[in-house]
Amino acid sequence: MKTDGQTGQKDWDELIVLENTFPKGLFLQSWRWGEFQNKIGHKTFRFQIKASKNSKLQALIIQHELPMGKSYLYCPRGPVIASEVNKESIKEYLLDFVEKIHLLSRQTGSVFLKVEPPWISPEQKDLLDLLKESNFHASDKNIQPKTTRVVDITKSDLELEASFKPKTRYNIRLAQKHGLNIKETKDIDSFFGLLQKTASRDGFKTHSKNHYLNLMECFQEDKKEKKQPFTKIFFAEKNKELVGAILIMFHYPNVYYLHGAFSYEHRSLMSPHLLHRHVMEKSRSLGFKNYDLWGIDEKRWPGVTRFKEGFGGTISNLAGSFDLVLDKSWWQAYKTISSLRKLWRR
């Protein structure tokens, strides 16, 4: 067994491809996601534990700055563990991983490591137990969605639409009657402009325009490497006027809905319904199998959750968020400040 902090893209993504059979969001552990994080100003670290020349555990770690020269480390949808590894070996690998993280924390001034493993709950309870035995503690703060809705897009057109709720089917037909035109585009300016209007109306924050530019640049489609993740933007237009847009991540065999923007003035055109229906059909034609609507929560996002529910599919619950404390005194200070911020927001 060896721990290797220096690895190449092909070697790194080999395990990602093998374990990406269900839409768990492993594009967040891909080599390209690390390159993207570097571009937007974050330091990244890659840990890989090998046995018999094959990767058995690996984790892309992203450093986020905190005040006073401190930081925290974040591992989205990781660590990734080879499915054939037995329980005893996993325990050994996790202990090795934790040891290396403690060493890294001394170099980076990191207070804690947050992981959001790609494990389905409760089916993979054994893995969660091993994580807790390695001194990780469950956290109530999730960065990535813990619960999502996944649509099987291998079905025929008739079967797929039959799985939608009646109101969703009706809205798709209504959008078609309005003559909306759906097209693929690289027009970040128009997408970002509509996204800003949507965010202002609905009360959420967007990333900077540069964030989306870098995302599209780092995740370009490679016709020769079909299992590399890539992004596309789709517009819905009425008489050449932009009325809706969605940004999609493709990572074979899964498709993920990441960002959406829609015109309130043209809400009666039902562009979101037709956009998703179009991308599902296109994704199936390209050989993709699952369409992940990426995040539902009835309490936090009731309207969005009901919208996504209209497309049927199944609910998938991931394990959630876990923290490994690296500096106890600063961790207590961080928790106190976070609690005070929650009180101030009320």
N, C-alpha and C positions, 0 to 999 in steps of 0.2 A: 504494500500500500504506500502511496506517496501523496503528498499535498503539493500541488503545482499552481503557483500564482501566475505563471507565464504560460499562456496557451494561445492557440490560433483560432480563428473564426470557425473553420471547418470542424476542428476537434471539439470546440465548445458547443456548437449547435447540433452535433450528432445526438447527444442525450436529449436535447430539447425536442428534436424530431421524433425520437422513439417514444417519448412520454406525452406527446401532444395529441393523443387519440381522442380526448374529450375537451370541450371548450373551457379550460381552466385559466386561460389568459397567460399562457407561457411565452407569448411574445414579449412580456415584461421581463423575462429572463434571457431573451435572445441576445446574441452579440450586437445586433443592430440597436437594441434598446440601450445598451451601454454606450454605444457611439453617440446616440441621440442625447443621452444625459450629459455626456462630455460637452457636446455642442451648446447646450443651454446653460453650461456653467457649473455642473456638479462633478466632483471627483468620483470616480468609480473604482471598484476593486473586484477582482474575480478570484474565487476560490474553487478549486477542483480537486477532488480526491479520487485517485485511480487505483484499480486493482486489475491485474492481467491486461494492462494497457487500455482498459476501458474505464470511462468515467462512471463513478458510482454515486457521488454526491457532488453537486456544484451549486454555487450561489453567486449571483451578481449583487454586489453591495453598492449602494449609492449614499454618499455623504451629504447631509443637509446641515447648514450652519445654524447655530444657536447663539444668543448673546454671550458676551464675556469670553469670546474665543473658544467656546465649546461647540459641539455638534452632536448629531445623532446619526446612526447608520440605519439604512432601510433596505430590506430585501423583499421586493414585490413578487408575489407568487413563487416564493422560494423558501428554503432550499429545494432544489429538484433532486429527487433520489430515484435511482434506477429501480424499476418495479420488481426485478428479480432478486434484489438484495434481501437477505434474511434479517430477522429481528436483531440478532446479536451483532451482526456487522453494522446495521444502522446505528445501534447504540454507540459502537466504537467510532463510527464516522462523525456522529453528532458531537461527541466529546472532543474529537480532534478539531472539528469546526469551531466549537466554542473556545477552545484554547487559542486558535489563530485569531479569533475576533478580539479576545482580550489583549493580545499582542498588538493588533491594529489600533485598538482604542487608546493605547499609550502613545501612539504616533499621532493620532488625529484629535485627541482630547474629546473623545466621544463619550456621552453619558449613558446611552443605551443603544441596543440594536432592536429594531422592530422587524419581525418577519410576518408575512402573510402567506403561509404555505399553500400549495395548490392541491390540497387534500380535501376530498369530499367528506362531509360530516353527516351521519356518524359512522359511515362505512369504514373509514380509515382511523378508527379510534386508537388502534395500537400505535400508530405513528404519533398521534397527539400525546399519548401517554409517555412515549419516549422523549418527546420534545420537553414535556414538563419535568421529566427526570433529569434533563440537561439544564435545569434552572431557568427555563422560560416560563413566564407567567401570562395567563390570559389577560388581554387588554380590551377595554370597551371602546377604544378609539381605532376605527378601521380607516385606512386610506383608500384602498380599493374596495369595490362592492363585495359584500359577504354573500349576498343572495342574488341570483340572476334567473332569468327565464330563457330557456334554450329551445329553439324550434328545429325540428328535423326537416331539412329541406330536400331530402332525397325522394320525398313523395312526389307523385304526379301533380300537375296543376290543380286538377279537380280535388284530389285528396288533401292538398295543402290548404286550399281555400275552404274546404269543408271543415278543417280543423280550426279556422278562425271563428271568432264570435260573430253572430249575425250583423251587429252594428258595424264591425270592422269590414266585413264583406260589402255592406251597403256603401260605406264611405269610399272604398276602393272603386266601386262602380261609379259613384258620384264624381270622383276625381277624373276618371276616364271620360265621362260625359262632358266634363268641362274642357277637355282637350289639352290637358297638361302635357308638356313635353319633358321627358327625362333625359338628361345627358350627363356623361362623365366629363369632368373638367379639372384643370389645374389652377383655376382662378382663385387664388388665396385672398386677394383683395375683396372680391365680392362676397366670398364666404365669410370672411372676418367681419365685414361691414354688417351683414345680416345677423351674425352671431352676437355682435355688440348690442344691436337693437333688441334681440331676444333676451339677452342677459339683463339689460336695463329694465325690460318689462317684467321679467319673471323673478328678478332679485337674486341672481347668482353671478359669480365672478368668472371672467374668462382668463385664459392665458394671454400673453402678448401675441401680437401678430407674428413676431419672430419665432415663437414657440411652434406655431403651425407650419411656418415655412421650413423650419428645421426638421419637423416631423415628416413632412412630405419628401424632403431631400434625403433623409436617412433611410426612409422606407419606400424606395422606388422599386417597381416591379422588375424582376429579373426573369426573363423568359427561359433562361437556361437552368436556373435554380428555383424550381417551382415551389419548393417547401420553405423558401425564405419569406418572412413576413413582409407585407407591403401595404400601403394605404392608397385609397382612392376617394375622391369627392364626387358626389352626385348632386346635380341641381334639378329642381322642378321649376319649369318656366310656363308662364301664361302670356302669350303674345310677346315673347322674348323678355318678359319681366321676371326677375328672380322672385319666387314665392316660397321656396323651401330648399334646404340643403342638408345633407348628412355626410359625415366623414367616417369611413369604414376601414377597419384593419382586417386584412386577409392573412391568415396563417394556417396553411393546410393542416387538417381538413376543416378548419373552423373559420367563421367570419364573425367579427365583433363590431357592434354599433358603438362608436366612441363619442361622437359629438353631433348635435343637430341644431339647426337654426331655421326659424319659420316666421313668415310675415303674418302679423296679427290682422292687418287690414284684409288679407286674403285667406283668412282662416276657413271660410266657407268652401274653399276649393279642395280641402282635405289632402293637401300635398304630402303630409307625413305618411299617410297610409299607403299612397301610391309609390312613394319613394322606397319604403321598406319592401313592398311587394315586388317592385322591380329588381331590387338588389338581391332578394332571395332567389328570384328566377335566374338572374345572371350568374349568381354564385353557383347554383346547381349546374348550370351549363358548363362551368369551368371545373366541375368535379368536386366542389366543396360539399360538406355534409351537414354541418350544424351552423345555425345562425343564433349567436348569443346577443341578446338585447341589452346586456351589460348593466345590470344593477336595478333592483326593485326594492322598495321599502314603503309599505303602506302608510307608515307614520310620517316619514320624512318627505316622501315624494308621492303623495296619493294620486295626483292627476297623471303623472308620468307612469306610475305603476299600473293604473287602470288601462292606460293606452297600450302598454306593452302586453298586458293580459289579453287584450283583444286578438293577439296573434297566436294564441294557444301555446303549444309547447309544454315543457315541463319545468318545474322549479328545481334549481340546483343550489344547495347550501354548501358553502365552503367552510373551512375550519375557523376562519376569523383571524384575529390579530394576536400576536404574542410578543412580549418584550423580554429581553435579556438585559438585566441591569449591569452596567459596566463601571459606574462610579456612584456609590450609594449616596454620598452627601449631595452631589449635584442632582441626582435623581429625585431626592426628596424636595429640593428647591424647585425643580421643574414641575413636579406634581402639584406643589403648593400654588405656583404661579398659574398653572393650567386651571386649577379649581377656582381661583380668584377671577380669572377671565370669564369662566362660565357664569359666575354670579353677576359680573358687570353686564353681561349680555342680556340678562333677564329683565 
